[in-house]
Amino acid sequence: MTCFIIACLTADGYIGKHSTHAAMWTSKGDKKRFIELTTRAGVVVMGQNTWTTLGGKPLKNRLNIVYSPTPLPHIPGMETTTKSPTELLADLAARGFKEVAICGGSQIYTMFMKAGLVNKLYLTIEPVVFGDGMRLFKEDMDYKLEMQECVKTETGTLLLTYDVIR
């Protein structure tokens, strides 16, 4: 199974100002890429804070899996989980999924990266500076990446694709 992280960062390396900061600051190019890649995957995984910043509604045409210590109200197209990343990916593979998009936030990105399950990173770098905020990962890591693609949009946004070197 392909497991990828998809995230948007400021030029100074932040994914948001705080845990409830909605991603409305990202460009149209980032939003278009997010929709294309996550719809192709068919399943998105996120933490409860990210779910809340999306308005608590499932992203269309995708199974939405939300990490939450307590079950959330049942909504069609959304499931809650407390499974380990390895257990969750095994469950998704058994259900026929071939790709999964890890959509944040920092704690969820960290869990999947530290579990050694991430194959790819789709990172968008926006020409914005926050000065302070939330980092992509919450813990020290040492992974090597190989750039596969770098596209600059008309607005100066960078769309980066990296493979994780095993």
C-alpha positions, -999 to +999 in steps of 0.1 A: +000+000+000+012+035-008+009+058+022+016+095+016+017+126+037+001+157+021+007+190+038+010+227+031+037+247+048+046+284+051+080+296+038+092+294+074+080+258+079+047+259+097+015+240+088-007+263+109-006+290+136-022+267+162-041+233+163-075+249+154-061+271+126-082+264+094-062+258+062-080+287+044-046+304+040-035+280+013-036+288-024-060+275-051-031+255-065-026+237-032-064+230-028-066+217-063-036+193-057-051+182-024-084+173-039-068+155-069-044+134-048-067+126-019-096+117-042-073+094-062-063+077-029-100+073-018-092+075+019-079+103+041-066+100+076-065+129+101-066+138+137-097+152+155-084+188+154-079+187+116-113+172+112-127+201+132-109+227+111-126+211+080-160+219+096-166+184+109-179+172+075-165+144+054-145+152+023-166+141-006-157+109-026-133+098+001-135+076+032-125+100+061-108+083+091-104+104+122-082+096+151-101+103+182-098+090+218-136+089+220-160+079+192-175+109+173-211+110+162-217+087+132-216+105+099-218+087+066-183+087+050-165+091+083-151+066+108-132+072+140-102+050+151-077+045+178-058+018+159-020+019+154-009+031+120+001-004+111-032-019+121-051+008+103-032+003+070-037-034+072-074-029+077-076-005+048-057-029+026-080-057+035-109-035+024-093-030-010-076+004-006-043+007-024-034+042-013-040+064+018-035+101+023-023+112+057-037+148+061-026+160+095-020+174+119+014+172+134+007+143+158-008+121+130+020+130+105+045+120+133+028+087+141+028+075+105+063+087+097+078+072+129+060+039+121+080+038+089+048+035+067+051+067+047+064+063+011+058+098-003+055+134+008+035+159-012+044+192+003+032+226-008+053+256+002+033+288+002+049+323+000+036+332+035+054+336+068+037+329+102+068+334+124+055+308+149+032+279+148+029+242+144+056+222+127+050+193+103+064+168+128+063+169+166+094+147+173+130+144+162+134+124+130+161+114+105+147+104+072+163+110+038+141+121+009+145+121-029+128+149-048+107+136-076+091+169-087+091+206-081+066+228-097+063+266-092+029+281-098+021+316-111+016+328-076+050+316-063+037+285-046+060+254-048+044+220-052+070+194-041+070+156-044+094+135-024+100+098-021+110+085+013+143+066+010+142+034+029 
